[in-house]
Amino acid sequence: MKAHVSIILPVHNAEPWLDECLRSVLQQDFEGTMELSVFNDASKDKSGAIIEKWRVKLEDSGVHVIIGGHDSPSPRGVGYSKNQAVAQSSGSYLCFLDSDDVMMPQRVRLQHEAAVQHPSSIIGCRVRRDPPNSTERYTRWINQLTPEQLLTQVFTSNGPTVIMPSWFCSRAWFSHVGPFDEGGQGVPEDLLFFYEHLRKGGGVIRVDQSLLLYRHHPQAATHSILETTIWTHRVRFLEERALPRWAAFTIWNAGKQGRRLYRSLTATSKRKVVAFCDVDENKIRKGFYCHEDSEERPKPRIPILHFRAAQPPFVICVKLDLTGGAFEDNLRSLHLQEGQDFLHFS
């Protein structure tokens, strides 16, 4: 019988976490038909044996289990594994899960309810981080974004505004957007899929309950992706999706990150930058930023202004939640609308 929800589980050397992960599949309180689609990407540990052990328990409780995989000398990567797990599954809805994470019992039920209401959206959820004190700022960001910010803050360095192992969507929508990039190690396949999802008009919804224990550890695949790779994708997406709406804009931060963004822009986008703004009197006193590497003659000299003297719209290159609230207070004092008058990039 065709399942209603397929849990998509790529596995690579997940022995330390897999028992707890698979137990959480067994404990779901969803009353519809559910299947688990596992793709074992060349694991060299005991992952395969653990999956077989849980296959029996899951099938005894009515969860159909499909196991695919390969035992080549090296893994093919997360994007490939997810695509294979999706391809071998049958559910009308897809629930993505990482092998080192743990679902709360109500996850599938609550996200399925939201996905039925929002057929062209990626549904996420709030998360608990393990260990609890790891990536505190990032975890706060994931959990506290407003419904509007799930779409306005897609340009920040934090990546997708709902994290990949919390994704839930219809198969039809996944097929419309996907598949995942299969470039392997070093490719941010979730970010690239998320951008394509937004290009195609997809929505982003978060179930405001903590439905996932999200682990932070040195072996996580995300650590293999270079910051410069992410930066390049982010700048191009900003230029594609946001900057065409603005005839001119100000970069908020005359320091390292603001200048880096300016240097990363295409010539067309650079010409739209009318000023940098800051609170640092030393930077403001300099008066101008001169891009020494520019091939333009004369070299462009961009004014550096106090933020109160600058004109929106702003691309903000100041990290949130780092200044004891001082930056946020300054921004609030201008009474601007996020998404229209400013965007966060850092």
VEXDREN-2710 file (C-alpha; in Angstrom, 1 decimal):
% VEXDREN-2710
k/r/px/py/pz
1/MET/0.0/0.0/0.0
2/LYS/1.3/3.5/-0.9
3/ALA/2.4/5.4/2.2
4/HIS/1.0/8.8/3.0
5/VAL/4.3/10.0/4.6
6/SER/7.8/8.9/3.7
7/ILE/10.6/9.6/6.2
8/ILE/13.7/10.3/4.2
9/LEU/16.8/9.2/6.0
10/PRO/20.3/9.4/4.4
11/VAL/22.9/7.4/6.5
12/HIS/26.7/7.5/6.5
13/ASN/28.7/6.1/9.4
14/ALA/25.9/7.1/11.9
15/GLU/26.4/4.2/14.4
16/PRO/26.6/6.5/17.5
17/TRP/23.2/8.1/16.9
18/LEU/21.2/5.7/14.8
19/ASP/19.4/3.7/17.5
20/GLU/18.0/6.9/19.1
21/CYS/17.1/8.3/15.6
22/LEU/15.2/5.1/14.6
23/ARG/13.5/4.8/17.9
24/SER/12.0/8.3/17.3
25/VAL/10.5/7.0/14.0
26/LEU/8.9/4.2/15.9
27/GLN/7.4/6.6/18.5
28/GLN/5.6/8.9/16.1
29/ASP/1.9/9.4/17.0
30/PHE/0.8/10.0/13.3
31/GLU/-2.2/7.8/12.5
32/GLY/-1.8/7.7/8.7
33/THR/0.4/5.3/6.8
34/MET/4.1/5.9/7.2
35/GLU/7.2/4.4/5.7
36/LEU/10.9/4.9/6.3
37/SER/13.2/5.2/3.3
38/VAL/16.8/4.7/4.2
39/PHE/19.8/5.1/1.9
40/ASN/23.1/3.9/3.3
41/ASP/25.9/5.8/1.7
42/ALA/28.9/3.5/1.9
43/SER/28.9/3.3/5.7
44/LYS/31.9/1.4/7.0
45/ASP/30.7/1.1/10.6
46/LYS/27.7/-0.9/12.0
47/SER/25.0/1.4/10.6
48/GLY/23.8/-1.4/8.3
49/ALA/23.3/-3.9/11.1
50/ILE/21.5/-1.3/13.2
51/ILE/19.1/-0.5/10.3
52/GLU/18.3/-4.2/9.8
53/LYS/17.6/-4.6/13.6
54/TRP/15.1/-1.7/13.5
55/ARG/13.5/-2.8/10.2
56/VAL/11.9/-5.7/12.1
57/LYS/10.7/-3.5/15.0
58/LEU/9.3/-0.8/12.6
59/GLU/7.6/-3.2/10.3
60/ASP/6.0/-5.1/13.2
61/SER/4.4/-1.8/14.2
62/GLY/3.1/-1.0/10.7
63/VAL/5.9/1.2/9.3
64/HIS/7.1/-0.1/6.0
65/VAL/10.9/0.1/5.6
66/ILE/12.8/0.5/2.3
67/ILE/16.6/0.2/2.5
68/GLY/18.8/1.2/-0.4
69/GLY/22.5/1.9/-0.5
70/HIS/25.9/1.1/-1.9
71/ASP/29.3/-0.1/-0.5
72/SER/31.7/1.7/-2.8
73/PRO/35.0/2.7/-1.3
74/SER/33.8/6.3/-0.7
75/PRO/30.4/8.0/-0.1
76/ARG/28.5/9.8/-2.9
77/GLY/27.4/12.6/-0.6
78/VAL/24.3/13.9/1.1
79/GLY/22.5/15.3/-2.0
80/TYR/22.9/12.0/-3.8
81/SER/21.7/10.0/-0.8
82/LYS/18.6/12.1/-0.2
83/ASN/17.7/11.9/-3.9
84/GLN/18.0/8.1/-3.8
85/ALA/15.9/7.8/-0.6
86/VAL/13.2/10.0/-2.2
87/ALA/13.3/8.0/-5.5
88/GLN/12.8/4.7/-3.8
89/SER/10.0/5.9/-1.5
90/SER/6.3/6.2/-2.3
91/GLY/4.7/8.7/0.1
92/SER/2.6/11.7/-0.9
93/TYR/4.6/13.7/1.7
94/LEU/8.3/13.7/2.5
95/CYS/9.7/14.2/6.0
96/PHE/13.4/14.7/6.0
97/LEU/15.5/13.5/8.9
98/ASP/19.2/13.4/9.6
99/SER/20.6/10.2/11.1
100/ASP/22.1/12.0/14.1
101/ASP/18.9/13.8/15.0
102/VAL/15.8/12.7/17.0
103/MET/12.2/13.5/16.3
104/MET/9.6/14.3/18.9
105/PRO/6.6/11.9/18.8
106/GLN/4.2/14.6/17.3
107/ARG/6.5/15.8/14.6
108/VAL/5.1/13.9/11.6
109/ARG/1.5/14.6/12.7
110/LEU/1.9/18.4/13.2
111/GLN/4.0/19.0/10.1
112/HIS/1.7/16.9/8.0
113/GLU/-1.3/19.0/9.1
114/ALA/0.7/22.2/8.1
115/ALA/1.8/20.8/4.8
116/VAL/-1.8/19.9/3.8
117/GLN/-2.7/23.6/4.4
118/HIS/0.4/24.9/2.6
119/PRO/1.0/22.5/-0.4
120/SER/3.8/24.7/-2.0
121/SER/5.7/25.4/1.2
122/ILE/8.6/23.9/3.1
123/ILE/7.4/23.2/6.6
124/GLY/10.0/23.5/9.4
125/CYS/9.8/23.5/13.2
126/ARG/11.5/24.8/16.3
127/VAL/14.4/22.7/17.5
128/ARG/16.4/21.8/20.6
129/ARG/20.1/21.8/20.2
130/ASP/22.3/19.1/21.6
131/PRO/24.5/19.9/23.5
132/PRO/22.2/22.7/24.7
133/ASN/24.9/25.4/24.9
134/SER/26.2/24.9/21.3
135/THR/25.5/27.5/18.6
136/GLU/23.3/29.5/21.0
137/ARG/22.8/32.5/18.7
138/TYR/22.0/30.3/15.7
139/THR/19.5/28.3/17.7
140/ARG/17.8/31.4/18.9
141/TRP/17.6/32.7/15.3
142/ILE/16.1/29.4/14.1
143/ASN/13.4/29.4/16.8
144/GLN/12.5/33.2/17.0
145/LEU/12.1/34.3/13.4
146/THR/8.7/35.8/12.8
147/PRO/6.6/34.3/10.0
148/GLU/7.6/37.3/7.8
149/GLN/11.3/36.9/8.6
150/LEU/11.2/33.3/7.4
151/LEU/11.2/35.0/3.9
152/THR/13.0/38.3/4.5
153/GLN/16.0/36.8/6.3
154/VAL/16.9/34.2/3.6
155/PHE/20.1/36.1/2.6
156/THR/21.9/35.8/6.0
157/SER/24.9/33.6/6.7
158/ASN/22.7/31.3/8.8
159/GLY/21.4/29.6/5.6
160/PRO/17.8/28.4/5.2
161/THR/15.4/30.0/7.7
162/VAL/14.1/26.5/8.5
163/ILE/16.8/23.9/8.9
164/MET/17.1/21.0/6.5
165/PRO/16.6/18.1/9.0
166/SER/13.2/19.7/10.0
167/TRP/11.9/20.0/6.4
168/PHE/8.6/18.5/5.5
169/CYS/6.8/19.0/2.1
170/SER/4.6/17.3/-0.5
171/ARG/6.3/15.0/-3.0
172/ALA/4.6/16.9/-5.8
173/TRP/6.3/20.2/-4.6
174/PHE/9.7/18.5/-4.1
175/SER/9.5/17.1/-7.7
176/HIS/8.7/20.6/-9.0
177/VAL/11.7/22.1/-7.3
178/GLY/14.3/19.3/-7.0
179/PRO/16.3/17.2/-7.0
180/PHE/19.2/18.1/-4.7
181/ASP/22.6/19.0/-6.1
182/GLU/24.7/15.8/-6.1
183/GLY/28.1/17.6/-6.2
184/GLY/29.1/15.8/-3.0
185/GLN/31.4/17.0/-0.2
186/GLY/31.6/20.8/0.0
187/VAL/28.3/21.5/-1.8
188/PRO/25.6/23.2/0.3
189/GLU/22.8/21.1/-1.3
190/ASP/20.2/22.2/1.2
191/LEU/20.9/25.9/0.6
192/LEU/20.8/25.5/-3.2
193/PHE/17.5/23.6/-3.0
194/PHE/16.1/26.3/-0.7
195/TYR/17.0/29.0/-3.1
196/GLU/15.4/27.1/-6.0
197/HIS/12.3/26.6/-3.9
198/LEU/12.1/30.4/-3.3
199/ARG/12.7/31.1/-7.1
200/LYS/9.7/28.9/-7.9
201/GLY/7.4/30.9/-5.5
202/GLY/7.6/28.4/-2.5
203/GLY/6.5/29.5/0.9
204/VAL/8.3/28.9/4.3
205/ILE/6.2/27.8/7.3
206/ARG/7.4/26.9/10.8
207/VAL/5.4/24.8/13.3
208/ASP/6.0/26.7/16.5
209/GLN/6.8/23.7/18.7
210/SER/10.1/22.0/19.3
211/LEU/9.8/18.9/17.2
212/LEU/13.5/17.9/16.7
213/LEU/16.6/17.4/18.7
214/TYR/19.3/18.8/16.5
215/ARG/22.8/17.6/17.2
216/HIS/26.0/19.6/16.9
217/HIS/29.2/17.5/16.6
218/PRO/32.5/17.6/14.7
219/GLN/31.5/14.9/12.2
220/ALA/28.5/16.8/10.9
221/ALA/28.5/17.1/7.1
222/THR/27.9/20.9/7.3
223/HIS/31.5/21.3/8.5
224/SER/32.9/20.3/5.1
225/ILE/31.4/23.3/3.3
226/LEU/33.7/26.3/2.9
227/GLU/32.4/29.7/4.1
228/THR/33.6/31.2/0.8
229/THR/31.4/28.8/-1.1
230/ILE/28.4/29.8/0.9
231/TRP/29.3/33.5/0.6
232/THR/29.4/33.3/-3.2
233/HIS/26.0/31.7/-3.5
234/ARG/24.5/34.2/-1.0
235/VAL/25.9/37.2/-2.9
236/ARG/24.6/35.9/-6.2
237/PHE/21.1/35.2/-4.7
238/LEU/21.0/38.7/-3.2
239/GLU/21.8/40.2/-6.6
240/GLU/19.2/38.0/-8.3
241/ARG/16.3/38.4/-5.9
242/ALA/16.7/41.6/-3.9
243/LEU/18.9/44.2/-5.5
244/PRO/17.0/44.5/-8.8
245/ARG/14.1/46.1/-6.9
246/TRP/16.3/49.0/-5.7
247/ALA/17.7/51.8/-7.9
248/ALA/20.2/52.6/-5.1
249/PHE/21.1/51.3/-1.6
250/THR/23.3/51.8/1.4
251/ILE/25.6/49.1/2.9
252/TRP/25.2/49.3/6.7
253/ASN/28.8/48.5/8.0
254/ALA/31.8/50.4/6.7
255/GLY/34.1/47.7/8.3
256/LYS/35.4/44.4/7.0
257/GLN/32.1/42.7/6.2
258/GLY/30.5/45.7/4.5
259/ARG/33.6/46.2/2.3
260/ARG/33.8/42.5/1.5
261/LEU/30.2/42.6/0.2
262/TYR/30.9/45.7/-1.9
263/ARG/33.9/44.0/-3.5
264/SER/31.9/40.9/-4.2
265/LEU/29.2/42.6/-6.1
266/THR/29.0/42.8/-9.9
267/ALA/29.8/46.2/-11.5
268/THR/26.1/46.9/-12.0
269/SER/25.3/46.3/-8.4
270/LYS/28.4/48.3/-7.2
271/ARG/27.1/51.3/-9.1
272/LYS/23.9/51.2/-7.0
273/VAL/25.8/51.6/-3.7
274/VAL/25.4/55.3/-2.8
275/ALA/27.0/55.1/0.7
276/PHE/28.3/53.0/3.6
277/CYS/26.9/53.8/7.0
278/ASP/28.2/53.0/10.5
279/VAL/28.3/54.2/14.2
280/ASP/32.1/54.1/14.4
281/GLU/33.3/57.7/14.4
282/ASN/36.8/56.8/13.2
283/LYS/35.3/55.2/10.0
284/ILE/32.9/58.1/9.5
285/ARG/35.7/60.6/9.9
286/LYS/37.5/59.0/7.0
287/GLY/34.7/60.3/4.8
288/PHE/35.0/57.9/1.9
289/TYR/35.8/54.3/1.1
290/CYS/38.0/54.0/-2.0
291/HIS/38.0/50.7/-3.8
292/GLU/41.7/50.4/-4.6
293/ASP/41.3/47.3/-6.8
294/SER/38.6/48.8/-9.0
295/GLU/39.4/49.1/-12.7
296/GLU/37.2/52.1/-13.0
297/ARG/38.8/55.5/-13.5
298/PRO/38.5/57.5/-11.5
299/LYS/38.3/54.9/-8.7
300/PRO/34.9/55.0/-7.0
301/ARG/34.8/56.9/-3.7
302/ILE/31.8/55.8/-1.6
303/PRO/30.8/58.2/1.2
304/ILE/30.8/56.8/4.8
305/LEU/27.9/58.3/6.8
306/HIS/26.5/58.0/10.3
307/PHE/23.5/55.6/10.1
308/ARG/21.1/58.5/11.0
309/ALA/22.3/60.5/8.0
310/ALA/22.1/57.6/5.5
311/GLN/19.2/56.8/3.2
312/PRO/17.4/53.5/3.1
313/PRO/17.1/50.9/1.6
314/PHE/20.0/49.2/3.5
315/VAL/21.8/45.9/3.1
316/ILE/22.8/45.2/6.6
317/CYS/26.2/43.6/7.2
318/VAL/26.1/43.6/11.0
319/LYS/25.5/40.3/12.8
320/LEU/22.4/40.2/14.9
321/ASP/22.4/39.4/18.6
322/LEU/26.0/40.4/19.1
323/THR/26.1/44.0/20.4
324/GLY/23.9/43.6/23.6
325/GLY/21.0/45.0/21.7
326/ALA/22.7/48.3/20.6
327/PHE/22.5/47.6/16.9
328/GLU/18.9/46.4/17.1
329/ASP/17.9/49.5/19.0
330/ASN/19.6/51.7/16.4
331/LEU/17.8/49.9/13.6
332/ARG/14.4/50.0/15.4
333/SER/14.8/53.8/16.0
334/LEU/14.5/54.4/12.2
335/HIS/11.0/52.8/12.0
336/LEU/11.8/50.9/8.8
337/GLN/10.1/47.9/7.3
338/GLU/12.2/44.7/7.0
339/GLY/12.1/43.3/3.4
340/GLN/11.2/46.7/2.0
341/ASP/13.5/49.2/3.6
342/PHE/16.3/46.9/4.7
343/LEU/17.6/43.3/4.4
344/HIS/19.9/41.4/6.7
345/PHE/22.9/39.9/4.9
346/SER/25.4/39.0/7.7
END
